[in-house]
Amino acid sequence: MPITDYAQANEALNASAARKETAVPGNADGTHDVLHDHIVGDPVPSQSAVRRMKEKAKLILPDTLFLSILHRKCIGRYPKLVNPATFNEKILQRNLRPDPRYVRLTDKLTVREYVAEKLGEDHLIPLIAAPDAFTREVFDSLPDAFVMKANHGSTFVEIVRNKSETTFERLSQLAEKWLATSFYRVARERHYRRIEPRIFFEALLLDHNGCIPADFKVHCFRGHAGRPLMYVLLITDRFGNHTHGDVFDAQWRHLDVMIGPYTRSAVPPPRPDNLEAILKAAAIMAEDFDYVRVDLYAPDNRVYFGELTFTPGAGVLPFTPDHIDYEWGKLLDVSTSI
């Protein structure tokens, strides 16, 4: 489909929704969608009538058209899906033609077996429960502090520091909302279609100060001898009010780069004492792939696995400056075409 047709389809979609919507807080077009939370990492927002109408309209779009419009909205240009050049364009190809291995390794429960084989069970966050159904009995059996998650997508995270300050009803309602969300529909990452949604509970990781540890998102590119080429996006205070994202190379040089919505810290975080252990764990987890983002936590000189991400930001992840999108695209070799 020509680019002009993409633009016309986008305008028609927005116009259709605009006829029915009144002003609501959120994005510039009056929405606050799950895709924003997929990139930013915030909890999934409650659905509004406007959003439901817009989501129904989007369902009629084929995946390639949907992704082209979404890329234009988030990145500012229509993607080249036949001869991709940028990192995001090549990730879009992964959305449309995912490696069969992505299903097992994206599922946050089934990936645990793979991690145990590659790194060892001591690098897994302790699993408290993965029930077939979240019942009051399950809630009553949980410890005072835990994290509730869903296995079939990003941003499904609820931190509970004190169980007495929440209720079974509240968590059950949240779990039902997560389970009812088709993460494939958020940004057409097709490997998510084959993940059976489940709720599970993990131990709450805290450092010696009682704080949630920083999130090391290690982008690993293969293509040369030895370790993969690695860039680390360090997200600090992710669930607080002073969230920052700082990008470093493997030598912990602070790069003048921003990924997604995260702003750089005024003073860059210091080199972690266990940086070598972090990079080693990431390299081991990445050794079977030409590219993968390995998420790790490293409180108090320990290293814990977070997740594997093969399509970060769903292929609509803004880079600042924009030329990084092209530079990373050169690092990611994709031989398939749409």
PAGUTI-217951 format. One record per residue (C-alpha): residue number from 1; residue in three letters; x, z, y. Coordinates in nm, 2 decimals. Example, Ala and Ser with C-alpha at 12.3 -4.5 7.8 and 13.67 -1.06 7.14 Angstrom:
% residues 2
(node 1 'ALA' (1.23 0.78 -0.45));
(node 2 'SER' (1.37 0.71 -0.11));
% end
This chain:
% residues 338
(node 1 'MET' (0.00 0.00 0.00));
(node 2 'PRO' (0.14 -0.09 0.34));
(node 3 'ILE' (0.24 0.19 0.58));
(node 4 'THR' (-0.05 0.09 0.82));
(node 5 'ASP' (-0.29 0.16 0.53));
(node 6 'TYR' (-0.14 0.51 0.48));
(node 7 'ALA' (-0.18 0.58 0.84));
(node 8 'GLN' (-0.54 0.46 0.84));
(node 9 'ALA' (-0.62 0.67 0.53));
(node 10 'ASN' (-0.47 0.97 0.70));
(node 11 'GLU' (-0.67 0.92 1.01));
(node 12 'ALA' (-0.99 0.87 0.81));
(node 13 'LEU' (-0.93 1.19 0.61));
(node 14 'ASN' (-0.87 1.39 0.92));
(node 15 'ALA' (-1.17 1.24 1.10));
(node 16 'SER' (-1.40 1.31 0.81));
(node 17 'ALA' (-1.30 1.68 0.81));
(node 18 'ALA' (-1.31 1.70 1.19));
(node 19 'ARG' (-1.67 1.60 1.19));
(node 20 'LYS' (-1.76 1.91 0.99));
(node 21 'GLU' (-1.51 2.16 1.12));
(node 22 'THR' (-1.51 2.41 1.41));
(node 23 'ALA' (-1.19 2.56 1.55));
(node 24 'VAL' (-1.02 2.80 1.30));
(node 25 'PRO' (-0.68 2.96 1.33));
(node 26 'GLY' (-0.40 2.80 1.14));
(node 27 'ASN' (-0.22 2.47 1.17));
(node 28 'ALA' (-0.26 2.22 1.45));
(node 29 'ASP' (-0.53 2.04 1.26));
(node 30 'GLY' (-0.73 2.36 1.21));
(node 31 'THR' (-0.62 2.44 0.86));
(node 32 'HIS' (-0.40 2.70 0.69));
(node 33 'ASP' (-0.33 2.55 0.35));
(node 34 'VAL' (-0.16 2.66 0.04));
(node 35 'LEU' (0.12 2.41 0.09));
(node 36 'HIS' (0.23 2.60 0.40));
(node 37 'ASP' (0.25 2.91 0.19));
(node 38 'HIS' (0.43 2.72 -0.09));
(node 39 'ILE' (0.71 2.64 0.16));
(node 40 'VAL' (0.70 2.96 0.37));
(node 41 'GLY' (0.65 3.20 0.08));
(node 42 'ASP' (0.35 3.39 0.22));
(node 43 'PRO' (0.06 3.51 0.00));
(node 44 'VAL' (-0.21 3.25 -0.07));
(node 45 'PRO' (-0.47 3.27 0.21));
(node 46 'SER' (-0.85 3.31 0.15));
(node 47 'GLN' (-1.04 2.99 0.14));
(node 48 'SER' (-1.26 2.89 0.43));
(node 49 'ALA' (-1.56 2.65 0.42));
(node 50 'VAL' (-1.35 2.41 0.63));
(node 51 'ARG' (-1.06 2.42 0.39));
(node 52 'ARG' (-1.29 2.37 0.09));
(node 53 'MET' (-1.44 2.06 0.25));
(node 54 'LYS' (-1.09 1.92 0.33));
(node 55 'GLU' (-0.96 1.99 -0.02));
(node 56 'LYS' (-1.26 1.80 -0.17));
(node 57 'ALA' (-1.18 1.51 0.05));
(node 58 'LYS' (-0.82 1.51 -0.06));
(node 59 'LEU' (-0.91 1.50 -0.43));
(node 60 'ILE' (-1.01 1.14 -0.41));
(node 61 'LEU' (-0.67 1.03 -0.30));
(node 62 'PRO' (-0.42 0.90 -0.56));
(node 63 'ASP' (-0.10 1.11 -0.59));
(node 64 'THR' (0.13 0.85 -0.43));
(node 65 'LEU' (-0.10 0.81 -0.13));
(node 66 'PHE' (-0.16 1.19 -0.10));
(node 67 'LEU' (0.22 1.25 -0.10));
(node 68 'SER' (0.29 0.98 0.15));
(node 69 'ILE' (0.05 1.13 0.39));
(node 70 'LEU' (0.17 1.48 0.33));
(node 71 'HIS' (0.54 1.37 0.38));
(node 72 'ARG' (0.44 1.20 0.71));
(node 73 'LYS' (0.27 1.52 0.82));
(node 74 'CYS' (0.55 1.76 0.73));
(node 75 'ILE' (0.86 1.55 0.78));
(node 76 'GLY' (0.75 1.30 1.05));
(node 77 'ARG' (0.79 0.97 0.86));
(node 78 'TYR' (0.64 0.80 0.56));
(node 79 'PRO' (0.86 0.82 0.25));
(node 80 'LYS' (1.03 0.54 0.06));
(node 81 'LEU' (0.91 0.59 -0.29));
(node 82 'VAL' (1.05 0.27 -0.44));
(node 83 'ASN' (1.41 0.30 -0.30));
(node 84 'PRO' (1.44 0.67 -0.20));
(node 85 'ALA' (1.73 0.77 0.02));
(node 86 'THR' (1.66 1.13 0.13));
(node 87 'PHE' (1.65 1.45 -0.06));
(node 88 'ASN' (1.27 1.49 0.00));
(node 89 'GLU' (1.20 1.13 -0.11));
(node 90 'LYS' (1.38 1.19 -0.44));
(node 91 'ILE' (1.20 1.51 -0.50));
(node 92 'LEU' (0.87 1.33 -0.45));
(node 93 'GLN' (0.97 1.11 -0.74));
(node 94 'ARG' (1.02 1.42 -0.95));
(node 95 'ASN' (0.67 1.53 -0.85));
(node 96 'LEU' (0.53 1.20 -0.98));
(node 97 'ARG' (0.75 1.16 -1.29));
(node 98 'PRO' (0.87 1.51 -1.39));
(node 99 'ASP' (1.12 1.57 -1.67));
(node 100 'PRO' (0.92 1.71 -1.97));
(node 101 'ARG' (1.15 2.02 -1.96));
(node 102 'TYR' (1.01 2.12 -1.62));
(node 103 'VAL' (0.69 2.26 -1.77));
(node 104 'ARG' (0.85 2.53 -1.98));
(node 105 'LEU' (1.12 2.61 -1.73));
(node 106 'THR' (0.89 2.62 -1.43));
(node 107 'ASP' (0.64 2.85 -1.60));
(node 108 'LYS' (0.76 3.20 -1.49));
(node 109 'LEU' (0.68 3.35 -1.83));
(node 110 'THR' (0.81 3.09 -2.08));
(node 111 'VAL' (1.14 3.04 -1.88));
(node 112 'ARG' (1.23 3.40 -1.96));
(node 113 'GLU' (1.33 3.29 -2.32));
(node 114 'TYR' (1.56 3.02 -2.17));
(node 115 'VAL' (1.72 3.27 -1.93));
(node 116 'ALA' (1.78 3.52 -2.22));
(node 117 'GLU' (1.96 3.24 -2.41));
(node 118 'LYS' (2.17 3.12 -2.12));
(node 119 'LEU' (2.25 3.44 -1.92));
(node 120 'GLY' (2.14 3.73 -2.14));
(node 121 'GLU' (1.84 3.96 -2.13));
(node 122 'ASP' (2.01 4.20 -1.89));
(node 123 'HIS' (1.96 3.94 -1.61));
(node 124 'LEU' (1.58 3.94 -1.66));
(node 125 'ILE' (1.36 4.15 -1.43));
(node 126 'PRO' (1.20 4.40 -1.68));
(node 127 'LEU' (0.86 4.27 -1.79));
(node 128 'ILE' (0.59 4.54 -1.79));
(node 129 'ALA' (0.29 4.35 -1.91));
(node 130 'ALA' (0.16 3.99 -1.96));
(node 131 'PRO' (-0.19 4.06 -2.07));
(node 132 'ASP' (-0.44 3.79 -2.19));
(node 133 'ALA' (-0.68 3.94 -1.93));
(node 134 'PHE' (-0.63 4.18 -1.65));
(node 135 'THR' (-0.86 4.48 -1.73));
(node 136 'ARG' (-0.90 4.83 -1.59));
(node 137 'GLU' (-0.71 4.95 -1.90));
(node 138 'VAL' (-0.42 4.73 -1.81));
(node 139 'PHE' (-0.43 4.86 -1.45));
(node 140 'ASP' (-0.44 5.22 -1.56));
(node 141 'SER' (-0.13 5.16 -1.79));
(node 142 'LEU' (0.08 5.02 -1.50));
(node 143 'PRO' (0.35 5.24 -1.34));
(node 144 'ASP' (0.32 5.37 -0.99));
(node 145 'ALA' (0.54 5.08 -0.86));
(node 146 'PHE' (0.53 4.72 -0.98));
(node 147 'VAL' (0.50 4.35 -0.88));
(node 148 'MET' (0.20 4.14 -0.99));
(node 149 'LYS' (0.26 3.77 -1.02));
(node 150 'ALA' (0.11 3.45 -1.16));
(node 151 'ASN' (0.32 3.22 -1.37));
(node 152 'HIS' (0.19 2.88 -1.26));
(node 153 'GLY' (0.30 2.84 -0.90));
(node 154 'SER' (0.49 2.97 -0.60));
(node 155 'THR' (0.38 3.25 -0.36));
(node 156 'PHE' (0.17 3.43 -0.62));
(node 157 'VAL' (0.33 3.77 -0.56));
(node 158 'GLU' (0.18 4.10 -0.48));
(node 159 'ILE' (0.42 4.40 -0.43));
(node 160 'VAL' (0.28 4.74 -0.51));
(node 161 'ARG' (0.50 5.03 -0.41));
(node 162 'ASN' (0.24 5.30 -0.47));
(node 163 'LYS' (-0.05 5.23 -0.71));
(node 164 'SER' (-0.26 5.50 -0.55));
(node 165 'GLU' (-0.28 5.29 -0.24));
(node 166 'THR' (-0.45 5.00 -0.41));
(node 167 'THR' (-0.74 4.95 -0.65));
(node 168 'PHE' (-0.81 4.77 -0.97));
(node 169 'GLU' (-1.09 4.58 -0.80));
(node 170 'ARG' (-0.86 4.45 -0.52));
(node 171 'LEU' (-0.59 4.33 -0.76));
(node 172 'SER' (-0.85 4.18 -1.00));
(node 173 'GLN' (-1.00 3.98 -0.72));
(node 174 'LEU' (-0.66 3.86 -0.61));
(node 175 'ALA' (-0.57 3.77 -0.97));
(node 176 'GLU' (-0.89 3.57 -1.01));
(node 177 'LYS' (-0.81 3.38 -0.69));
(node 178 'TRP' (-0.47 3.29 -0.82));
(node 179 'LEU' (-0.59 3.19 -1.16));
(node 180 'ALA' (-0.85 2.96 -1.00));
(node 181 'THR' (-0.59 2.78 -0.80));
(node 182 'SER' (-0.46 2.45 -0.94));
(node 183 'PHE' (-0.11 2.45 -0.81));
(node 184 'TYR' (-0.08 2.08 -0.90));
(node 185 'ARG' (-0.35 2.01 -0.64));
(node 186 'VAL' (-0.15 2.17 -0.36));
(node 187 'ALA' (0.12 1.90 -0.35));
(node 188 'ARG' (0.07 1.69 -0.67));
(node 189 'GLU' (0.37 1.83 -0.86));
(node 190 'ARG' (0.25 1.70 -1.19));
(node 191 'HIS' (0.44 1.93 -1.42));
(node 192 'TYR' (0.23 2.22 -1.29));
(node 193 'ARG' (-0.08 2.06 -1.46));
(node 194 'ARG' (0.04 2.16 -1.80));
(node 195 'ILE' (0.11 2.53 -1.72));
(node 196 'GLU' (-0.16 2.76 -1.85));
(node 197 'PRO' (-0.22 3.02 -1.57));
(node 198 'ARG' (-0.15 3.38 -1.65));
(node 199 'ILE' (-0.11 3.70 -1.47));
(node 200 'PHE' (0.19 3.93 -1.54));
(node 201 'PHE' (0.36 4.24 -1.41));
(node 202 'GLU' (0.73 4.31 -1.35));
(node 203 'ALA' (0.93 4.60 -1.24));
(node 204 'LEU' (0.98 4.63 -0.87));
(node 205 'LEU' (1.34 4.56 -0.78));
(node 206 'LEU' (1.48 4.78 -0.50));
(node 207 'ASP' (1.83 4.83 -0.37));
(node 208 'HIS' (2.00 5.17 -0.32));
(node 209 'ASN' (1.83 5.18 0.03));
(node 210 'GLY' (1.48 5.14 -0.13));
(node 211 'CYS' (1.45 4.78 0.01));
(node 212 'ILE' (1.35 4.47 -0.16));
(node 213 'PRO' (1.67 4.27 -0.22));
(node 214 'ALA' (1.74 3.94 -0.05));
(node 215 'ASP' (1.65 3.62 -0.22));
(node 216 'PHE' (1.95 3.39 -0.31));
(node 217 'LYS' (1.81 3.03 -0.34));
(node 218 'VAL' (2.11 2.84 -0.48));
(node 219 'HIS' (2.08 2.46 -0.46));
(node 220 'CYS' (2.30 2.32 -0.74));
(node 221 'PHE' (2.41 1.95 -0.74));
(node 222 'ARG' (2.61 1.81 -1.03));
(node 223 'GLY' (2.80 1.48 -1.03));
(node 224 'HIS' (3.16 1.60 -1.03));
(node 225 'ALA' (3.39 1.79 -1.26));
(node 226 'GLY' (3.37 2.17 -1.28));
(node 227 'ARG' (3.10 2.37 -1.11));
(node 228 'PRO' (2.81 2.20 -0.94));
(node 229 'LEU' (2.82 2.17 -0.56));
(node 230 'MET' (2.63 2.47 -0.44));
(node 231 'TYR' (2.45 2.56 -0.12));
(node 232 'VAL' (2.29 2.90 -0.08));
(node 233 'LEU' (1.98 2.97 0.12));
(node 234 'LEU' (1.97 3.34 0.17));
(node 235 'ILE' (1.63 3.47 0.27));
(node 236 'THR' (1.63 3.83 0.40));
(node 237 'ASP' (1.34 4.06 0.47));
(node 238 'ARG' (1.11 3.80 0.31));
(node 239 'PHE' (0.81 4.03 0.30));
(node 240 'GLY' (0.88 4.20 0.63));
(node 241 'ASN' (0.85 4.11 1.00));
(node 242 'HIS' (1.21 3.99 1.05));
(node 243 'THR' (1.25 3.72 0.79));
(node 244 'HIS' (1.55 3.49 0.83));
(node 245 'GLY' (1.70 3.21 0.62));
(node 246 'ASP' (2.07 3.15 0.64));
(node 247 'VAL' (2.25 2.86 0.47));
(node 248 'PHE' (2.60 2.90 0.33));
(node 249 'ASP' (2.84 2.69 0.12));
(node 250 'ALA' (3.01 2.83 -0.19));
(node 251 'GLN' (3.29 2.98 0.02));
(node 252 'TRP' (3.03 3.17 0.22));
(node 253 'ARG' (3.08 2.97 0.54));
(node 254 'HIS' (2.77 3.00 0.76));
(node 255 'LEU' (2.63 2.65 0.81));
(node 256 'ASP' (2.44 2.53 1.12));
(node 257 'VAL' (2.15 2.43 0.90));
(node 258 'MET' (1.79 2.55 0.87));
(node 259 'ILE' (1.57 2.48 0.57));
(node 260 'GLY' (1.19 2.49 0.59));
(node 261 'PRO' (1.05 2.73 0.85));
(node 262 'TYR' (1.33 2.99 0.83));
(node 263 'THR' (1.54 3.06 1.14));
(node 264 'ARG' (1.91 3.16 1.12));
(node 265 'SER' (2.01 3.52 1.18));
(node 266 'ALA' (2.18 3.60 1.51));
(node 267 'VAL' (2.46 3.77 1.31));
(node 268 'PRO' (2.51 3.61 0.96));
(node 269 'PRO' (2.47 3.84 0.66));
(node 270 'PRO' (2.81 3.95 0.52));
(node 271 'ARG' (2.95 3.79 0.21));
(node 272 'PRO' (2.81 3.98 -0.09));
(node 273 'ASP' (3.06 4.17 -0.30));
(node 274 'ASN' (2.92 4.00 -0.62));
(node 275 'LEU' (2.91 3.65 -0.48));
(node 276 'GLU' (3.13 3.52 -0.76));
(node 277 'ALA' (2.88 3.66 -1.02));
(node 278 'ILE' (2.59 3.51 -0.83));
(node 279 'LEU' (2.75 3.16 -0.83));
(node 280 'LYS' (2.85 3.19 -1.19));
(node 281 'ALA' (2.50 3.27 -1.30));
(node 282 'ALA' (2.36 2.98 -1.09));
(node 283 'ALA' (2.61 2.74 -1.24));
(node 284 'ILE' (2.52 2.85 -1.59));
(node 285 'MET' (2.15 2.80 -1.53));
(node 286 'ALA' (2.21 2.46 -1.36));
(node 287 'GLU' (2.45 2.31 -1.62));
(node 288 'ASP' (2.18 2.11 -1.80));
(node 289 'PHE' (2.04 1.94 -1.49));
(node 290 'ASP' (2.16 1.70 -1.22));
(node 291 'TYR' (1.99 1.92 -0.96));
(node 292 'VAL' (1.80 2.25 -0.97));
(node 293 'ARG' (1.75 2.53 -0.73));
(node 294 'VAL' (1.83 2.86 -0.90));
(node 295 'ASP' (1.67 3.17 -0.74));
(node 296 'LEU' (1.85 3.50 -0.79));
(node 297 'TYR' (1.84 3.86 -0.67));
(node 298 'ALA' (2.16 4.06 -0.64));
(node 299 'PRO' (2.09 4.42 -0.55));
(node 300 'ASP' (2.38 4.67 -0.59));
(node 301 'ASN' (2.62 4.43 -0.76));
(node 302 'ARG' (2.37 4.33 -1.02));
(node 303 'VAL' (2.23 3.98 -1.07));
(node 304 'TYR' (1.87 3.91 -1.17));
(node 305 'PHE' (1.70 3.58 -1.23));
(node 306 'GLY' (1.41 3.48 -1.01));
(node 307 'GLU' (1.30 3.13 -1.10));
(node 308 'LEU' (1.41 2.77 -1.15));
(node 309 'THR' (1.27 2.52 -0.90));
(node 310 'PHE' (1.31 2.15 -0.97));
(node 311 'THR' (1.09 2.02 -0.68));
(node 312 'PRO' (1.16 2.26 -0.39));
(node 313 'GLY' (0.92 2.24 -0.11));
(node 314 'ALA' (0.73 1.98 -0.31));
(node 315 'GLY' (0.94 1.71 -0.14));
(node 316 'VAL' (0.81 1.78 0.21));
(node 317 'LEU' (1.07 2.04 0.31));
(node 318 'PRO' (1.19 2.00 0.67));
(node 319 'PHE' (1.57 2.02 0.73));
(node 320 'THR' (1.72 2.10 1.07));
(node 321 'PRO' (1.91 1.89 1.16));
(node 322 'ASP' (1.72 1.61 0.99));
(node 323 'HIS' (2.03 1.43 0.88));
(node 324 'ILE' (2.08 1.69 0.61));
(node 325 'ASP' (1.78 1.54 0.43));
(node 326 'TYR' (1.99 1.22 0.40));
(node 327 'GLU' (2.31 1.39 0.32));
(node 328 'TRP' (2.15 1.59 0.04));
(node 329 'GLY' (1.98 1.27 -0.08));
(node 330 'LYS' (2.32 1.12 -0.15));
(node 331 'LEU' (2.40 1.42 -0.37));
(node 332 'LEU' (2.09 1.38 -0.58));
(node 333 'ASP' (2.10 1.08 -0.80));
(node 334 'VAL' (1.76 0.95 -0.91));
(node 335 'SER' (1.75 0.63 -1.11));
(node 336 'THR' (1.38 0.60 -1.17));
(node 337 'SER' (1.14 0.42 -0.93));
(node 338 'ILE' (0.77 0.43 -0.87));
% end
